[in-house]
Amino acid sequence: MKRTMGGLHRLMMLLMILVLLGLIAYLGVIGMLVWKERHLPPAEEYDAIVVLGAQVKPDGSPSVQLQWRLDAAYDAWEARNVPVVVCGAQGGDEPAPEAYVMRDVLLSKGIPSQQVLTDAESYNTRQNIRHAARLLADTGASKVLIVTSDYHLPRAMAIAADEGLDATGLPSPTKPEYWLKNHAREALAWIKYGAQKYLRLPLE
């Protein structure tokens, strides 16, 4: 009985150590993410803009986060009148595909319809990048500006590089009260990204 209890105690200690190491590693990923956010290269020359989708509200209007991405994209378009790709499929609780809502907002701001390309079929960041690259293939664009929220941009840029896309980035702000939630979720996304890239795990 004592031997059994001793083995159980060692097992519990091992599990606690593994949990602690996992927590330390997770916090390390959050720290890496924050560092990457604060050391983004400046937006350089670009001849196309790719805007990544975010939540659409039940009334069909963009969430604050999505609106801020669109505002940043419009400012970038005003600086250079180049093609804009809007990306995002329809989530289960959304009344329309994110890309359609994004397109309508940009058209209402004055961007000509022929300059707005729509990808309403992508459900994650890698699909966003791949589909945008296909849409831009016939435009002659050689360097794209990726527009997304600040916490999301480092991973979007990493995926763009993986896909062979020559890209620069423009971050949009997020609400301070959602900082912890956004970074906690994005850290998990980085862990998944690392598992896909380095361990070749089929997690997409």
C-alpha positions as a Markdown table, in Angstrom:
| # | Residue | x | y | z |
|---|---|---|---|---|
| 1 | Met | 0.0 | 0.0 | 0.0 |
| 2 | Lys | 2.8 | 2.4 | 0.9 |
| 3 | Arg | 4.5 | 1.6 | -2.4 |
| 4 | Thr | 1.3 | 2.3 | -4.3 |
| 5 | Met | 0.9 | 5.6 | -2.5 |
| 6 | Gly | 4.5 | 6.6 | -3.1 |
| 7 | Gly | 4.1 | 5.9 | -6.8 |
| 8 | Leu | 0.9 | 7.9 | -6.9 |
| 9 | His | 2.6 | 10.8 | -5.2 |
| 10 | Arg | 5.5 | 10.8 | -7.7 |
| 11 | Leu | 3.0 | 10.7 | -10.6 |
| 12 | Met | 1.1 | 13.7 | -9.1 |
| 13 | Met | 4.4 | 15.6 | -8.7 |
| 14 | Leu | 5.4 | 14.8 | -12.3 |
| 15 | Leu | 2.0 | 16.0 | -13.5 |
| 16 | Met | 2.3 | 19.2 | -11.5 |
| 17 | Ile | 5.8 | 19.9 | -12.9 |
| 18 | Leu | 4.5 | 19.3 | -16.5 |
| 19 | Val | 1.6 | 21.7 | -15.9 |
| 20 | Leu | 4.0 | 24.3 | -14.5 |
| 21 | Leu | 6.4 | 23.9 | -17.4 |
| 22 | Gly | 3.5 | 24.2 | -19.8 |
| 23 | Leu | 2.3 | 27.4 | -18.1 |
| 24 | Ile | 5.7 | 28.9 | -18.2 |
| 25 | Ala | 6.0 | 28.0 | -21.9 |
| 26 | Tyr | 2.6 | 29.5 | -22.6 |
| 27 | Leu | 3.5 | 32.8 | -20.8 |
| 28 | Gly | 6.7 | 32.8 | -22.9 |
| 29 | Val | 4.7 | 32.6 | -26.1 |
| 30 | Ile | 2.6 | 35.6 | -24.9 |
| 31 | Gly | 5.8 | 37.5 | -24.2 |
| 32 | Met | 7.2 | 36.7 | -27.6 |
| 33 | Leu | 3.9 | 37.9 | -29.2 |
| 34 | Val | 4.1 | 41.2 | -27.3 |
| 35 | Trp | 7.7 | 41.7 | -28.3 |
| 36 | Lys | 6.9 | 41.0 | -32.0 |
| 37 | Glu | 4.0 | 43.5 | -31.9 |
| 38 | Arg | 6.3 | 46.2 | -30.6 |
| 39 | His | 9.0 | 45.5 | -33.1 |
| 40 | Leu | 7.1 | 45.3 | -36.4 |
| 41 | Pro | 9.0 | 46.7 | -39.4 |
| 42 | Pro | 7.5 | 50.0 | -40.7 |
| 43 | Ala | 5.0 | 49.7 | -43.6 |
| 44 | Glu | 7.0 | 50.1 | -46.8 |
| 45 | Glu | 6.1 | 50.4 | -50.5 |
| 46 | Tyr | 3.1 | 48.3 | -51.5 |
| 47 | Asp | 1.0 | 47.9 | -54.6 |
| 48 | Ala | -2.0 | 46.0 | -53.1 |
| 49 | Ile | -3.7 | 45.8 | -49.7 |
| 50 | Val | -5.1 | 42.7 | -48.0 |
| 51 | Val | -7.5 | 43.3 | -45.1 |
| 52 | Leu | -8.2 | 40.3 | -42.8 |
| 53 | Gly | -11.7 | 39.8 | -41.5 |
| 54 | Ala | -13.1 | 39.9 | -38.0 |
| 55 | Gln | -16.5 | 39.6 | -36.3 |
| 56 | Val | -19.6 | 41.0 | -37.9 |
| 57 | Lys | -22.4 | 42.0 | -35.5 |
| 58 | Pro | -25.9 | 40.4 | -35.7 |
| 59 | Asp | -27.2 | 43.6 | -37.3 |
| 60 | Gly | -24.8 | 43.2 | -40.2 |
| 61 | Ser | -22.4 | 46.0 | -39.2 |
| 62 | Pro | -18.7 | 45.5 | -38.5 |
| 63 | Ser | -17.5 | 45.0 | -35.0 |
| 64 | Val | -15.3 | 47.8 | -33.6 |
| 65 | Gln | -12.2 | 45.6 | -34.2 |
| 66 | Leu | -13.2 | 45.1 | -37.8 |
| 67 | Gln | -14.1 | 48.7 | -38.3 |
| 68 | Trp | -10.7 | 49.8 | -37.1 |
| 69 | Arg | -9.1 | 47.4 | -39.6 |
| 70 | Leu | -11.2 | 48.9 | -42.4 |
| 71 | Asp | -10.4 | 52.5 | -41.3 |
| 72 | Ala | -6.6 | 51.6 | -41.4 |
| 73 | Ala | -7.0 | 50.0 | -44.8 |
| 74 | Tyr | -8.9 | 53.0 | -46.2 |
| 75 | Asp | -6.1 | 55.3 | -45.0 |
| 76 | Ala | -3.6 | 53.1 | -46.7 |
| 77 | Trp | -5.7 | 53.1 | -49.9 |
| 78 | Glu | -5.9 | 56.9 | -49.9 |
| 79 | Ala | -2.1 | 57.0 | -49.7 |
| 80 | Arg | -1.9 | 54.7 | -52.7 |
| 81 | Asn | -4.8 | 53.9 | -54.9 |
| 82 | Val | -4.1 | 50.2 | -55.2 |
| 83 | Pro | -6.3 | 47.0 | -55.3 |
| 84 | Val | -7.8 | 46.0 | -51.9 |
| 85 | Val | -8.6 | 42.4 | -51.0 |
| 86 | Val | -11.1 | 41.8 | -48.2 |
| 87 | Cys | -11.0 | 38.4 | -46.6 |
| 88 | Gly | -13.4 | 36.5 | -44.4 |
| 89 | Ala | -16.1 | 33.8 | -44.6 |
| 90 | Gln | -19.4 | 33.8 | -42.7 |
| 91 | Gly | -19.3 | 32.5 | -39.1 |
| 92 | Gly | -22.1 | 30.6 | -37.6 |
| 93 | Asp | -23.4 | 33.7 | -35.7 |
| 94 | Glu | -22.8 | 36.2 | -38.5 |
| 95 | Pro | -25.6 | 37.4 | -40.8 |
| 96 | Ala | -23.3 | 37.7 | -43.8 |
| 97 | Pro | -19.8 | 36.8 | -44.9 |
| 98 | Glu | -17.3 | 39.2 | -43.3 |
| 99 | Ala | -15.8 | 40.0 | -46.7 |
| 100 | Tyr | -19.1 | 41.2 | -48.1 |
| 101 | Val | -19.6 | 43.5 | -45.1 |
| 102 | Met | -16.0 | 44.8 | -45.5 |
| 103 | Arg | -16.5 | 45.4 | -49.2 |
| 104 | Asp | -19.7 | 47.4 | -48.6 |
| 105 | Val | -18.0 | 49.6 | -46.0 |
| 106 | Leu | -15.0 | 50.3 | -48.3 |
| 107 | Leu | -17.3 | 51.1 | -51.2 |
| 108 | Ser | -19.3 | 53.4 | -49.1 |
| 109 | Lys | -16.1 | 55.2 | -48.2 |
| 110 | Gly | -15.4 | 55.9 | -51.9 |
| 111 | Ile | -13.1 | 53.1 | -53.1 |
| 112 | Pro | -14.1 | 52.1 | -56.6 |
| 113 | Ser | -15.8 | 48.7 | -56.9 |
| 114 | Gln | -13.2 | 47.5 | -59.5 |
| 115 | Gln | -10.5 | 47.9 | -56.9 |
| 116 | Val | -12.1 | 45.8 | -54.2 |
| 117 | Leu | -11.5 | 42.1 | -54.5 |
| 118 | Thr | -13.6 | 39.8 | -52.3 |
| 119 | Asp | -12.6 | 36.5 | -50.7 |
| 120 | Ala | -15.7 | 35.2 | -48.8 |
| 121 | Glu | -14.4 | 31.6 | -48.5 |
| 122 | Ser | -11.5 | 31.8 | -46.0 |
| 123 | Tyr | -12.0 | 30.6 | -42.4 |
| 124 | Asn | -8.5 | 31.2 | -41.0 |
| 125 | Thr | -5.4 | 33.3 | -41.5 |
| 126 | Arg | -3.6 | 30.9 | -43.8 |
| 127 | Gln | -6.6 | 30.7 | -46.1 |
| 128 | Asn | -6.9 | 34.5 | -46.0 |
| 129 | Ile | -3.4 | 34.8 | -47.3 |
| 130 | Arg | -3.6 | 32.1 | -49.9 |
| 131 | His | -6.9 | 33.2 | -51.3 |
| 132 | Ala | -5.8 | 36.9 | -51.4 |
| 133 | Ala | -2.6 | 35.9 | -53.3 |
| 134 | Arg | -4.7 | 34.1 | -55.9 |
| 135 | Leu | -7.0 | 37.0 | -56.3 |
| 136 | Leu | -4.0 | 39.3 | -56.8 |
| 137 | Ala | -2.2 | 37.0 | -59.2 |
| 138 | Asp | -3.7 | 38.8 | -62.3 |
| 139 | Thr | -3.2 | 42.4 | -61.0 |
| 140 | Gly | 0.6 | 42.5 | -61.3 |
| 141 | Ala | 0.9 | 43.3 | -57.6 |
| 142 | Ser | 4.4 | 42.4 | -56.3 |
| 143 | Lys | 4.2 | 43.6 | -52.6 |
| 144 | Val | 1.2 | 43.6 | -50.4 |
| 145 | Leu | 0.2 | 45.5 | -47.3 |
| 146 | Ile | -1.5 | 43.2 | -44.8 |
| 147 | Val | -3.9 | 45.1 | -42.5 |
| 148 | Thr | -5.2 | 43.4 | -39.3 |
| 149 | Ser | -5.2 | 44.0 | -35.6 |
| 150 | Asp | -2.0 | 44.7 | -33.8 |
| 151 | Tyr | -1.9 | 41.4 | -31.9 |
| 152 | His | -2.7 | 39.4 | -35.0 |
| 153 | Leu | -0.3 | 41.0 | -37.5 |
| 154 | Pro | 3.0 | 39.2 | -36.5 |
| 155 | Arg | 1.4 | 35.8 | -37.2 |
| 156 | Ala | -0.2 | 37.0 | -40.4 |
| 157 | Met | 3.2 | 38.3 | -41.6 |
| 158 | Ala | 4.8 | 35.0 | -40.7 |
| 159 | Ile | 2.2 | 33.0 | -42.7 |
| 160 | Ala | 2.6 | 35.4 | -45.6 |
| 161 | Ala | 6.3 | 34.7 | -45.6 |
| 162 | Asp | 5.6 | 31.0 | -45.5 |
| 163 | Glu | 3.4 | 31.3 | -48.5 |
| 164 | Gly | 6.1 | 33.1 | -50.5 |
| 165 | Leu | 4.3 | 36.5 | -50.4 |
| 166 | Asp | 6.3 | 39.6 | -50.3 |
| 167 | Ala | 4.5 | 41.6 | -47.6 |
| 168 | Thr | 4.6 | 44.5 | -45.2 |
| 169 | Gly | 2.1 | 45.1 | -42.5 |
| 170 | Leu | -0.1 | 47.8 | -41.0 |
| 171 | Pro | -1.6 | 47.2 | -37.5 |
| 172 | Ser | -4.9 | 48.5 | -36.4 |
| 173 | Pro | -5.6 | 49.1 | -32.7 |
| 174 | Thr | -7.8 | 47.0 | -30.3 |
| 175 | Lys | -9.8 | 47.8 | -27.2 |
| 176 | Pro | -7.6 | 47.8 | -24.1 |
| 177 | Glu | -10.1 | 45.8 | -22.1 |
| 178 | Tyr | -9.7 | 42.9 | -24.6 |
| 179 | Trp | -5.9 | 42.9 | -24.4 |
| 180 | Leu | -5.7 | 39.8 | -22.2 |
| 181 | Lys | -8.3 | 37.8 | -24.1 |
| 182 | Asn | -6.9 | 38.6 | -27.5 |
| 183 | His | -3.3 | 37.8 | -26.5 |
| 184 | Ala | -4.3 | 34.6 | -24.7 |
| 185 | Arg | -6.1 | 33.3 | -27.8 |
| 186 | Glu | -3.4 | 34.5 | -30.2 |
| 187 | Ala | -0.7 | 32.7 | -28.1 |
| 188 | Leu | -2.7 | 29.5 | -28.6 |
| 189 | Ala | -2.8 | 30.2 | -32.3 |
| 190 | Trp | 1.0 | 30.7 | -32.3 |
| 191 | Ile | 1.4 | 27.3 | -30.7 |
| 192 | Lys | -0.8 | 25.7 | -33.3 |
| 193 | Tyr | 1.1 | 27.5 | -36.0 |
| 194 | Gly | 4.4 | 26.2 | -34.6 |
| 195 | Ala | 3.1 | 22.7 | -34.5 |
| 196 | Gln | 2.0 | 22.9 | -38.1 |
| 197 | Lys | 5.2 | 24.4 | -39.4 |
| 198 | Tyr | 7.8 | 22.6 | -37.4 |
| 199 | Leu | 6.1 | 19.3 | -36.5 |
| 200 | Arg | 4.1 | 19.0 | -39.7 |
| 201 | Leu | 0.9 | 18.3 | -37.7 |
| 202 | Pro | -2.3 | 18.4 | -39.7 |
| 203 | Leu | -4.1 | 20.9 | -37.5 |
| 204 | Glu | -5.7 | 23.2 | -40.1 |
